[in-house]
C-alpha cells in the first residue's frame, strides 16, 4: 500500500501545485523556463503514475475488504462511465460539450472515480479512486477562484462534438469488451 500512496502523493501532488500555490507555479515557470518546467512536471507525473500502477497491483495481491458493494452497483458504474471518454476527448476538441462542461476532464475523473468506488470495495480501490475523486473536487473548487491560464486550442467546431462523442463511445466500448481486461487484468463485466 505504501508504493500506491507514494505514487498518489507524487502524481496528485504535482497536479495540485496550482491548487495550493498558484503563484508558486508561475514563479517556478519564470525561474526554470516553460519547457524545463513542463519537462520536470511530466517526469514527476510519469514516475507518480508508474508508482500508482505498481502499487495498486501490489495492493491487489493482498486485498483488504472495506465493503462489499451489491452487484447492481456494477451496472450503475457502467452507466456512469459512459460519458467519461467523450468528456476526455471533448477536453481537446473545443465545441459545445467543452463549453457546457467548462472542465470536461475533471468531470470525467469524478465520474470515473465515483463509478469505481461504487463497484469496488477493497482498500486499494478506496485509496486510489477516493484520492482521485477528492483531488478532482478540490481542483474544481480551486479553478473557480483562479484566473484561467491561456491554453492553445484547436478552433471550436460542431464536428469536434461529434468526434468526441463517437470516438469516446468507441473507446468506451473497447474498454468494456477488451481493454479493461487486457490493461487492468479484470473484466468490467462478467462474461
HELIX and SHEET records of a PDB file:
HELIX    1   1 UNK A    2  UNK A   15  1                                  14    
HELIX    2   2 UNK A   17  UNK A   20  1                                   4    
HELIX    3   3 UNK A   22  UNK A   32  1                                  11    
HELIX    4   4 UNK A   34  UNK A   61  1                                  28    
HELIX    5   5 UNK A   72  UNK A   81  1                                  10    
HELIX    6   6 UNK A   84  UNK A   92  1                                   9    
HELIX    7   7 UNK A   96  UNK A  101  1                                   6    
HELIX    8   8 UNK A  104  UNK A  119  1                                  16    
HELIX    9   9 UNK A  123  UNK A  145  1                                  23    
HELIX   10  10 UNK A  158  UNK A  174  1                                  17    
HELIX   11  11 UNK A  175  UNK A  179  3                                   5    
HELIX   12  12 UNK A  180  UNK A  184  1                                   5    
END                                                                             
